[in-house]
Amino acid sequence: MKLYSTKHTSPDVNFEEAIFKGLPNDNGLYMPYEIPKLSDEFIQSLEHKTLQEIAFEVSYNLIGDEIPKDVLKELIDEAINFTAPVKELNNTIGVLELFHGPSLAFKDFGARFMSRVMGYFLKKSSQKLNILVATSGDTGGAVAMGFLNTPGIEVTILYPTGKVSNYQEMQLTSLGGNIKALEVNGTFDDCQKLVKEAFLDEKLSKQLNLSSANSINISRLIPQTFYYFNAVAQIRRRGIKTDIVFCVPSGNFGNIGAGLLAKRMGLPVHKFVAATNANDIFTQYLNTGSFNPRPSVKTLSNAMDVGNPSNYQRISDLYGGKVEELRKDMASYSFTDAETEKTIVEVYEQYGYMMCPHTAVGYLGLTKYLKEESRKDLYGVLLSTAHPAKFVNELKPEIAAKVSVPKELSDLLSRKKEAKFIQPEFEELKSFLLNK
């Protein structure tokens, strides 16, 4: 697997180099030169394959022989050992539940796959690795649990103070061991900027052997393609042969970026819909052709509070910078907190189904697109990115009372939070990394 930087000024790398380096020196993002088209036979037989079989075929076609087939299969079986069911709301809408992994969020796919792949490559050398990751909510918990006690790897997680839920915060601050947390007095964008500054400091990056577990790392995107193919497989098993629309609650745009990558590999999709909250930078870009980052604002769907989506670079590069070409595959809408709260209540009353705020934004985006498209032969799938229990403190009391909190979450609140508070200044991060 040969990869280039989207800025096209850093040297090309192989897959192993890309996942450990994380970010090219020119501040671009790594993309594969070749995006293989999966065989018609594989696509037509999806409904007869398990999630793990799909994951192996997709990842092997992308990565090639950098990881032996038997090792890759073993890594996938260990990392992707949970389900991702499509639950039907009605005859035309299904919910792809991506919260059945250990941290109860879709980030488990990327974090667990990445940790196993990195662990495999590290076994071939005696080097140690420092993972640096920024989180707007769910990434931190998934990375913490995915990398906990992984030999040779230390993890530092940066999160914005007061902008993650209580459960999210405890998932990333209470595990101890090789997991350290930094509470940053700022926004997610501040955290992400600090992480990028650390990678661009060549001396620091080399001294500490830094790598990233954010969606800027290509090994996060690869496993996120798996569940798109698996969703199509499930839908076909139910005898549904109509065109499919995926709606993705979007923040840093890694999740929908993985979907677009899957489409290039042959995934049969009619359209992707990016649903955003008040942080609608990408929505404005798609509608106007102008990408204008701005400071993020706090919303109910906090994991989507991103004012400068990193994966814009990958998506733009995938379409040659031609927004008119991107519009053929993607639509985008933004929604308010008031609309989100109202939707959570209405969906529960109509279907008895509880959604987290991010999933509710996705529902709004999907139903708006289906209404505007006004085709009777479309089947819509919205991605449910996290268990609603992770956001009970952000929901209205009358709704929060109806949410069943899993034991693995409730047990977290009895643990001790351990996090160092820092200002969003690079020198503070650098000092912590050099002295921890």
Secondary structure in CASP SS format (residue, H / E / C, confidence):
PFRMAT SS
TARGET T0000
AUTHOR 0000-0000-0000
METHOD secondary structure of the structure
MODEL  1
M C 1.00
K E 1.00
L E 1.00
Y E 1.00
S E 1.00
T C 1.00
K C 1.00
H C 1.00
T C 1.00
S C 1.00
P C 1.00
D C 1.00
V E 1.00
N E 1.00
F H 1.00
E H 1.00
E H 1.00
A H 1.00
I H 1.00
F H 1.00
K H 1.00
G C 1.00
L C 1.00
P C 1.00
N C 1.00
D C 1.00
N C 1.00
G C 1.00
L C 1.00
Y E 1.00
M E 1.00
P E 1.00
Y C 1.00
E C 1.00
I C 1.00
P C 1.00
K C 1.00
L C 1.00
S C 1.00
D H 1.00
E H 1.00
F H 1.00
I H 1.00
Q H 1.00
S C 1.00
L H 1.00
E H 1.00
H H 1.00
K C 1.00
T C 1.00
L H 1.00
Q H 1.00
E H 1.00
I H 1.00
A H 1.00
F H 1.00
E H 1.00
V H 1.00
S H 1.00
Y H 1.00
N H 1.00
L H 1.00
I H 1.00
G H 1.00
D H 1.00
E H 1.00
I C 1.00
P C 1.00
K H 1.00
D H 1.00
V H 1.00
L H 1.00
K H 1.00
E H 1.00
L H 1.00
I H 1.00
D H 1.00
E H 1.00
A H 1.00
I C 1.00
N C 1.00
F C 1.00
T C 1.00
A C 1.00
P C 1.00
V E 1.00
K E 1.00
E E 1.00
L C 1.00
N C 1.00
N C 1.00
T C 1.00
I E 1.00
G E 1.00
V E 1.00
L E 1.00
E E 1.00
L C 1.00
F C 1.00
H C 1.00
G C 1.00
P C 1.00
S C 1.00
L C 1.00
A E 1.00
F C 1.00
K H 1.00
D H 1.00
F H 1.00
G H 1.00
A H 1.00
R H 1.00
F H 1.00
M H 1.00
S H 1.00
R H 1.00
V H 1.00
M H 1.00
G H 1.00
Y H 1.00
F H 1.00
L H 1.00
K H 1.00
K C 1.00
S C 1.00
S C 1.00
Q C 1.00
K C 1.00
L E 1.00
N E 1.00
I E 1.00
L E 1.00
V E 1.00
A E 1.00
T C 1.00
S C 1.00
G C 1.00
D H 1.00
T H 1.00
G H 1.00
G H 1.00
A H 1.00
V H 1.00
A H 1.00
M H 1.00
G H 1.00
F H 1.00
L C 1.00
N C 1.00
T C 1.00
P C 1.00
G C 1.00
I E 1.00
E E 1.00
V E 1.00
T E 1.00
I E 1.00
L E 1.00
Y E 1.00
P E 1.00
T C 1.00
G C 1.00
K C 1.00
V C 1.00
S C 1.00
N H 1.00
Y H 1.00
Q H 1.00
E H 1.00
M H 1.00
Q H 1.00
L H 1.00
T H 1.00
S C 1.00
L C 1.00
G C 1.00
G C 1.00
N C 1.00
I E 1.00
K E 1.00
A E 1.00
L E 1.00
E E 1.00
V E 1.00
N C 1.00
G C 1.00
T C 1.00
F H 1.00
D H 1.00
D H 1.00
C H 1.00
Q H 1.00
K H 1.00
L H 1.00
V H 1.00
K H 1.00
E H 1.00
A H 1.00
F H 1.00
L H 1.00
D C 1.00
E H 1.00
K H 1.00
L H 1.00
S H 1.00
K H 1.00
Q H 1.00
L H 1.00
N C 1.00
L E 1.00
S E 1.00
S E 1.00
A C 1.00
N C 1.00
S C 1.00
I C 1.00
N C 1.00
I H 1.00
S H 1.00
R H 1.00
L H 1.00
I H 1.00
P H 1.00
Q H 1.00
T C 1.00
F H 1.00
Y H 1.00
Y H 1.00
F H 1.00
N H 1.00
A H 1.00
V H 1.00
A H 1.00
Q H 1.00
I H 1.00
R H 1.00
R H 1.00
R C 1.00
G C 1.00
I C 1.00
K C 1.00
T C 1.00
D E 1.00
I E 1.00
V E 1.00
F E 1.00
C E 1.00
V E 1.00
P E 1.00
S C 1.00
G C 1.00
N C 1.00
F C 1.00
G H 1.00
N H 1.00
I H 1.00
G H 1.00
A H 1.00
G H 1.00
L H 1.00
L H 1.00
A H 1.00
K H 1.00
R H 1.00
M C 1.00
G C 1.00
L C 1.00
P C 1.00
V C 1.00
H C 1.00
K E 1.00
F E 1.00
V E 1.00
A E 1.00
A E 1.00
T E 1.00
N C 1.00
A C 1.00
N C 1.00
D C 1.00
I H 1.00
F H 1.00
T H 1.00
Q H 1.00
Y H 1.00
L H 1.00
N H 1.00
T H 1.00
G C 1.00
S C 1.00
F C 1.00
N C 1.00
P C 1.00
R C 1.00
P C 1.00
S C 1.00
V C 1.00
K C 1.00
T C 1.00
L C 1.00
S C 1.00
N H 1.00
A H 1.00
M H 1.00
D C 1.00
V C 1.00
G C 1.00
N C 1.00
P C 1.00
S C 1.00
N C 1.00
Y H 1.00
Q H 1.00
R H 1.00
I H 1.00
S H 1.00
D H 1.00
L H 1.00
Y C 1.00
G C 1.00
G C 1.00
K C 1.00
V H 1.00
E H 1.00
E H 1.00
L H 1.00
R H 1.00
K H 1.00
D H 1.00
M E 1.00
A E 1.00
S E 1.00
Y E 1.00
S E 1.00
F C 1.00
T C 1.00
D H 1.00
A H 1.00
E H 1.00
T H 1.00
E H 1.00
K H 1.00
T H 1.00
I H 1.00
V H 1.00
E H 1.00
V H 1.00
Y H 1.00
E H 1.00
Q H 1.00
Y H 1.00
G C 1.00
Y C 1.00
M C 1.00
M C 1.00
C C 1.00
P H 1.00
H H 1.00
T H 1.00
A H 1.00
V H 1.00
G H 1.00
Y H 1.00
L H 1.00
G H 1.00
L H 1.00
T H 1.00
K H 1.00
Y H 1.00
L H 1.00
K H 1.00
E H 1.00
E H 1.00
S C 1.00
R C 1.00
K C 1.00
D C 1.00
L E 1.00
Y E 1.00
G E 1.00
V E 1.00
L E 1.00
L E 1.00
S E 1.00
T C 1.00
A E 1.00
H C 1.00
P H 1.00
A H 1.00
K H 1.00
F H 1.00
V H 1.00
N H 1.00
E H 1.00
L C 1.00
K C 1.00
P H 1.00
E H 1.00
I H 1.00
A H 1.00
A C 1.00
K C 1.00
V C 1.00
S C 1.00
V C 1.00
P C 1.00
K H 1.00
E H 1.00
L H 1.00
S H 1.00
D H 1.00
L H 1.00
L H 1.00
S H 1.00
R C 1.00
K C 1.00
K C 1.00
E C 1.00
A C 1.00
K E 1.00
F E 1.00
I E 1.00
Q C 1.00
P C 1.00
E C 1.00
F H 1.00
E H 1.00
E H 1.00
L H 1.00
K H 1.00
S H 1.00
F H 1.00
L H 1.00
L H 1.00
N H 1.00
K C 1.00
END
